[in-house]
Amino acid sequence: MTRLDPVPLTADGFAPFGDVIETEGHRPQDMNYGMALRWPELARIETDAAGTVGIGRVQARKYELPFRLTVVERHPLGSQAFVPLDETPFLVVVAPPGAAPPPEALRLFVSNGRQGICYRPGVWHGLLLTPFAAMDFLVVDRVGPGDNCEEHRYSEADAPLISASNPF
């Protein structure tokens, strides 16, 4: 059985899978005559020529731990970003693009509650794992024609465990 242990979500650690959406390490620009600061490009949304970029919202229910991750998914036609609308940490499970990942290829990150994530196209990822509280997310995603969601299911015996004893 594979057990996933979380590591802190950092831009360097997450780089093979996408972008961490946070202002830390980025220089803001003045706007509105000095009355606001803008961070213009914290992540890049990629899409194929048939798709467009949409902005949406997700309300995620709280997960109870321990939790067996039985499904991962990927979006081959475009990237997908999730930005928390509160300051609650959440868990991020990822694996590199390519063939369906074996359980041991998965990585588990824990956000600091002020970070969002942007998956690159084709990156395998878990569901929105919110074990600390129910959460709301702003979502920036490819919309349009084509099948942009592929799933891979693990058998119950192979499904990685995210346990309540993991040190968050």
C-alpha positions as CSV (number, residue, x, y, z in Angstrom):
1,M,0.0,0.0,0.0
2,T,1.3,3.5,-0.9
3,R,1.0,6.2,1.8
4,L,1.3,9.8,0.6
5,D,3.1,12.1,3.0
6,P,2.6,15.9,2.4
7,V,5.4,18.3,1.8
8,P,4.9,22.1,1.8
9,L,3.7,23.6,-1.4
10,T,6.5,25.6,-3.0
11,A,7.0,27.1,-6.4
12,D,10.2,25.0,-7.0
13,G,8.7,21.8,-5.7
14,F,5.5,22.2,-7.8
15,A,7.2,23.4,-11.0
16,P,7.1,20.0,-12.8
17,F,3.3,20.1,-12.4
18,G,2.4,23.7,-12.9
19,D,2.5,27.1,-11.0
20,V,1.9,28.0,-7.4
21,I,-0.4,31.1,-7.4
22,E,0.9,33.3,-4.7
23,T,2.3,36.8,-4.4
24,E,5.4,35.8,-2.5
25,G,8.5,36.2,-4.7
26,H,6.7,38.4,-7.3
27,R,7.0,42.1,-7.6
28,P,3.7,44.1,-7.8
29,Q,2.9,47.0,-10.1
30,D,1.1,50.1,-9.0
31,M,-2.3,50.7,-10.7
32,N,-5.3,53.0,-10.3
33,Y,-3.0,55.9,-9.6
34,G,-1.2,54.2,-6.7
35,M,-4.4,53.1,-5.0
36,A,-3.9,49.4,-5.8
37,L,-1.2,46.8,-6.4
38,R,-1.4,44.3,-9.2
39,W,0.5,41.1,-9.7
40,P,-0.3,40.6,-13.4
41,E,0.9,37.0,-14.1
42,L,1.1,34.6,-11.2
43,A,0.2,31.7,-13.5
44,R,-0.4,31.1,-17.2
45,I,-3.5,29.5,-18.4
46,E,-2.9,27.3,-21.5
47,T,-5.6,26.1,-23.9
48,D,-5.8,24.5,-27.3
49,A,-7.1,26.6,-30.3
50,A,-10.7,25.4,-29.9
51,G,-11.0,26.3,-26.2
52,T,-11.4,29.6,-24.4
53,V,-10.6,30.6,-20.8
54,G,-13.4,30.6,-18.3
55,I,-13.6,31.8,-14.8
56,G,-15.8,29.9,-12.4
57,R,-16.3,29.0,-8.7
58,V,-16.3,25.7,-6.9
59,Q,-17.6,24.9,-3.4
60,A,-15.8,21.9,-2.0
61,R,-17.0,19.8,0.9
62,K,-14.7,18.8,3.7
63,Y,-13.0,15.4,3.4
64,E,-12.6,13.2,6.4
65,L,-9.3,11.5,6.9
66,P,-8.1,8.8,6.5
67,F,-8.9,8.9,2.8
68,R,-8.1,6.5,0.0
69,L,-7.4,8.3,-3.3
70,T,-9.2,6.0,-5.8
71,V,-9.2,8.4,-8.8
72,V,-6.9,10.9,-10.5
73,E,-7.6,13.0,-13.5
74,R,-6.0,15.1,-16.1
75,H,-7.0,17.8,-18.6
76,P,-5.0,17.3,-21.9
77,L,-6.5,20.3,-23.7
78,G,-5.7,23.1,-21.2
79,S,-4.5,24.1,-17.8
80,Q,-6.7,24.4,-14.8
81,A,-6.2,26.8,-11.8
82,F,-7.7,26.8,-8.3
83,V,-7.4,29.8,-6.0
84,P,-8.9,29.5,-2.5
85,L,-11.2,32.3,-1.5
86,D,-10.4,31.9,2.2
87,E,-7.2,31.2,4.0
88,T,-7.7,27.5,4.7
89,P,-4.9,25.0,3.7
90,F,-5.8,22.2,1.3
91,L,-4.0,19.2,-0.1
92,V,-2.7,18.8,-3.7
93,V,-2.0,15.4,-5.2
94,V,-0.1,15.4,-8.6
95,A,1.8,13.1,-10.9
96,P,3.7,13.9,-14.2
97,P,1.9,13.9,-17.6
98,G,2.1,10.6,-19.5
99,A,0.6,7.2,-19.0
100,A,-1.7,6.7,-16.0
101,P,0.5,7.0,-12.9
102,P,1.2,4.1,-10.5
103,P,0.5,5.1,-6.9
104,E,4.2,5.5,-6.1
105,A,4.5,8.3,-8.7
106,L,2.0,10.5,-6.9
107,R,3.2,13.5,-4.8
108,L,1.3,15.2,-2.1
109,F,1.6,18.9,-1.2
110,V,-0.1,20.9,1.5
111,S,-0.8,24.6,0.7
112,N,-0.4,27.3,3.3
113,G,-4.0,28.5,2.8
114,R,-2.9,31.6,0.8
115,Q,-1.6,29.7,-2.3
116,G,-3.5,28.6,-5.3
117,I,-2.3,26.1,-8.0
118,C,-2.4,26.0,-11.7
119,Y,-2.0,22.5,-13.3
120,R,-0.3,22.3,-16.6
121,P,-2.1,20.5,-19.4
122,G,-1.9,16.7,-19.0
123,V,-0.7,16.7,-15.4
124,W,-2.4,14.0,-13.4
125,H,-4.0,15.3,-10.2
126,G,-6.3,14.3,-7.4
127,L,-9.6,15.7,-6.4
128,L,-9.9,19.0,-4.4
129,L,-8.9,17.6,-1.1
130,T,-10.1,19.9,1.7
131,P,-9.6,18.0,5.0
132,F,-9.5,21.1,7.2
133,A,-12.9,22.7,6.2
134,A,-15.3,23.1,3.4
135,M,-13.8,25.6,1.0
136,D,-14.7,27.9,-1.9
137,F,-12.3,28.3,-4.9
138,L,-12.1,30.6,-7.9
139,V,-11.4,28.4,-10.9
140,V,-9.8,29.4,-14.2
141,D,-10.1,26.7,-16.7
142,R,-10.4,25.8,-20.4
143,V,-14.0,25.7,-21.6
144,G,-15.2,24.6,-25.1
145,P,-15.5,21.6,-27.3
146,G,-13.6,18.4,-26.8
147,D,-13.1,15.9,-24.0
148,N,-10.8,17.7,-21.6
149,C,-11.1,15.3,-18.6
150,E,-9.6,11.9,-18.5
151,E,-9.7,9.7,-15.3
152,H,-7.7,6.9,-14.0
153,R,-9.1,4.7,-11.2
154,Y,-7.1,2.7,-8.7
155,S,-8.4,-0.5,-7.2
156,E,-9.2,-0.3,-3.5
157,A,-6.0,-2.4,-2.8
158,D,-3.8,0.0,-4.8
159,A,-5.5,3.3,-3.8
160,P,-2.9,5.4,-1.9
161,L,-3.8,6.3,1.7
162,I,-3.9,9.9,3.0
163,S,-4.0,9.2,6.7
164,A,-5.1,11.3,9.6
165,S,-1.7,10.8,11.1
166,N,0.1,12.6,8.3
167,P,2.0,15.7,9.7
168,F,0.2,18.7,8.1
